[in-house]
Amino acid sequence: MVRLGWLSRAGWSIFHPSKLCMDSTLKAIGDLLIQAVPTIVFFIILTVYLKYVFFRPLARILDERKRATEGVRELARQAFEAADRKNSEFEHALQIARSELHQEHEALRRQWSEEQARIIARERAEADRKIQAAKQQIAREIEKAEAELDARVESLSEQIVQTLTARRAA
């Protein structure tokens, strides 16, 4: 009697009815494996073939695409940074130009104020001179009028005296 290690421990023997069934099952599995060998070999060959013909080129294309995309993203990031720098420079230049323009306007305003003050001072001086000339003219006319009145007063007083003396004499 031939005993197999684990089968004998379980109390089974070769002549046991389930052993015969097991032998036929193992033989069927063995035959199935022998028949599956070409399929397994074909599957392995197909796997290797697809790996080298399809998957590696596909992976290489995807890697190149990823690198190109990352490169474009890096270029876009650099372009955005350059645009931000240019925008900052433009804003700074614009701020400087506004400051200069403000200073120029302030200088022009001061210049116009000073010119206006000079013109006003000159016109005031001219007006004061004209006022003084007018006052002098008025003073001369007053003196002339007073002189004429004085002359007339004398002649009128003589006339009045004559009229009064003539009335008293009459």
C-alpha positions as CSV (number, residue, x, y, z in Angstrom):
1,M,0.0,0.0,0.0
2,V,1.4,3.4,-1.0
3,R,0.7,6.2,1.2
4,L,1.0,9.9,0.6
5,G,2.1,12.0,3.4
6,W,-0.9,14.2,4.1
7,L,-3.3,11.7,2.6
8,S,-2.2,9.0,5.0
9,R,-2.4,11.3,7.9
10,A,-6.0,12.0,7.1
11,G,-6.7,8.3,7.1
12,W,-7.1,8.0,3.4
13,S,-5.4,5.4,1.3
14,I,-4.8,5.0,-2.4
15,F,-7.6,2.6,-2.7
16,H,-10.1,4.8,-1.1
17,P,-13.0,5.7,-3.5
18,S,-12.5,9.5,-3.2
19,K,-8.8,8.9,-4.1
20,L,-9.9,7.6,-7.4
21,C,-12.0,10.7,-8.0
22,M,-9.1,12.8,-6.9
23,D,-6.7,11.2,-9.3
24,S,-9.1,11.8,-12.2
25,T,-9.5,15.4,-11.2
26,L,-5.7,15.9,-10.9
27,K,-5.3,14.2,-14.3
28,A,-7.9,16.5,-15.8
29,I,-6.2,19.5,-14.3
30,G,-2.9,18.3,-15.6
31,D,-4.3,17.8,-19.1
32,L,-6.0,21.2,-18.9
33,L,-2.6,22.8,-17.9
34,I,-0.9,21.0,-20.7
35,Q,-3.5,22.2,-23.1
36,A,-3.2,25.8,-21.6
37,V,0.6,26.0,-22.1
38,P,0.2,27.3,-25.7
39,T,-2.3,29.8,-24.5
40,I,0.0,30.9,-21.6
41,V,3.0,31.1,-24.0
42,F,0.8,33.1,-26.4
43,F,-0.3,35.4,-23.6
44,I,3.3,35.9,-22.4
45,I,4.4,36.6,-26.0
46,L,1.5,39.0,-26.5
47,T,2.3,40.7,-23.2
48,V,5.9,41.2,-24.2
49,Y,4.9,42.3,-27.7
50,L,2.4,44.8,-26.5
51,K,4.8,46.0,-23.9
52,Y,7.4,46.9,-26.5
53,V,5.2,47.8,-29.4
54,F,2.3,49.5,-27.7
55,F,2.8,50.4,-24.1
56,R,6.4,51.7,-24.2
57,P,5.7,54.0,-27.1
58,L,2.5,55.1,-25.5
59,A,4.3,55.8,-22.2
60,R,7.0,57.6,-24.1
61,I,4.4,59.8,-26.0
62,L,2.6,60.5,-22.7
63,D,5.9,61.4,-21.0
64,E,6.8,63.7,-23.9
65,R,3.3,65.3,-23.7
66,K,3.7,65.7,-20.0
67,R,7.1,67.3,-20.4
68,A,5.8,69.6,-23.2
69,T,2.8,70.5,-21.0
70,E,5.0,71.2,-18.1
71,G,7.3,73.2,-20.3
72,V,4.4,75.3,-21.6
73,R,3.2,75.8,-18.1
74,E,6.7,76.9,-17.1
75,L,6.7,79.3,-20.1
76,A,3.3,80.6,-19.1
77,R,4.4,81.1,-15.5
78,Q,7.5,82.9,-16.7
79,A,5.4,85.0,-19.1
80,F,3.0,85.9,-16.3
81,E,5.9,86.8,-14.0
82,A,7.4,88.9,-16.8
83,A,4.0,90.6,-17.4
84,D,3.7,91.3,-13.7
85,R,7.2,92.8,-13.7
86,K,6.3,94.9,-16.7
87,N,3.1,95.9,-15.1
88,S,4.9,96.9,-11.9
89,E,7.5,98.9,-13.9
90,F,4.7,100.5,-15.9
91,E,2.8,101.4,-12.7
92,H,6.1,102.8,-11.2
93,A,6.8,104.8,-14.4
94,L,3.2,106.0,-14.4
95,Q,3.5,107.1,-10.7
96,I,6.7,108.9,-11.5
97,A,5.1,110.6,-14.5
98,R,2.1,111.6,-12.4
99,S,4.5,113.0,-9.8
100,E,6.4,115.0,-12.4
101,L,3.2,116.2,-13.9
102,H,1.9,117.3,-10.5
103,Q,5.2,119.1,-9.8
104,E,5.0,120.8,-13.2
105,H,1.4,121.9,-12.5
106,E,2.4,123.1,-9.1
107,A,5.4,125.1,-10.6
108,L,3.0,126.6,-13.3
109,R,0.5,127.4,-10.7
110,R,3.2,129.1,-8.6
111,Q,4.5,130.9,-11.7
112,W,1.0,132.1,-12.6
113,S,0.3,133.2,-9.0
114,E,3.6,135.1,-8.9
115,E,2.8,136.7,-12.3
116,Q,-0.7,137.5,-11.2
117,A,0.7,139.0,-8.0
118,R,3.2,141.1,-10.1
119,I,0.4,142.2,-12.4
120,I,-1.8,143.1,-9.5
121,A,1.0,145.0,-7.8
122,R,1.8,146.9,-11.0
123,E,-1.9,147.7,-11.6
124,R,-2.2,148.8,-8.0
125,A,0.8,151.0,-8.3
126,E,-0.6,152.4,-11.6
127,A,-4.0,152.9,-9.8
128,D,-2.2,154.6,-6.8
129,R,-0.3,156.8,-9.2
130,K,-3.5,157.7,-11.0
131,I,-5.2,158.3,-7.7
132,Q,-2.4,160.6,-6.6
133,A,-2.4,162.4,-9.9
134,A,-6.2,162.8,-9.6
135,K,-5.8,164.0,-6.0
136,Q,-3.2,166.5,-7.2
137,Q,-5.5,167.6,-10.1
138,I,-8.4,167.9,-7.7
139,A,-6.2,169.9,-5.3
140,R,-5.1,172.2,-8.1
141,E,-8.7,172.6,-9.2
142,I,-9.7,173.3,-5.6
143,E,-7.0,175.9,-5.3
144,K,-8.0,177.4,-8.6
145,A,-11.7,177.4,-7.6
146,E,-10.8,178.9,-4.3
147,A,-8.7,181.6,-6.0
148,E,-11.6,182.3,-8.4
149,L,-14.0,182.4,-5.5
150,D,-11.7,184.7,-3.6
151,A,-11.5,186.9,-6.6
152,R,-15.2,186.8,-7.0
153,V,-15.8,187.3,-3.3
154,E,-13.9,190.5,-3.5
155,S,-15.7,191.7,-6.5
156,L,-19.1,190.6,-5.0
157,S,-18.3,192.2,-1.7
158,E,-17.5,195.4,-3.6
159,Q,-20.8,195.1,-5.4
160,I,-22.6,194.5,-2.2
161,V,-20.9,197.4,-0.5
162,Q,-21.8,199.6,-3.5
163,T,-25.4,198.4,-3.5
164,L,-25.7,199.0,0.2
165,T,-24.1,202.4,0.0
166,A,-26.3,203.3,-2.9
167,R,-29.4,202.2,-0.9
168,R,-28.4,204.2,2.1
169,A,-27.7,207.2,0.0
170,A,-31.0,206.9,-1.6
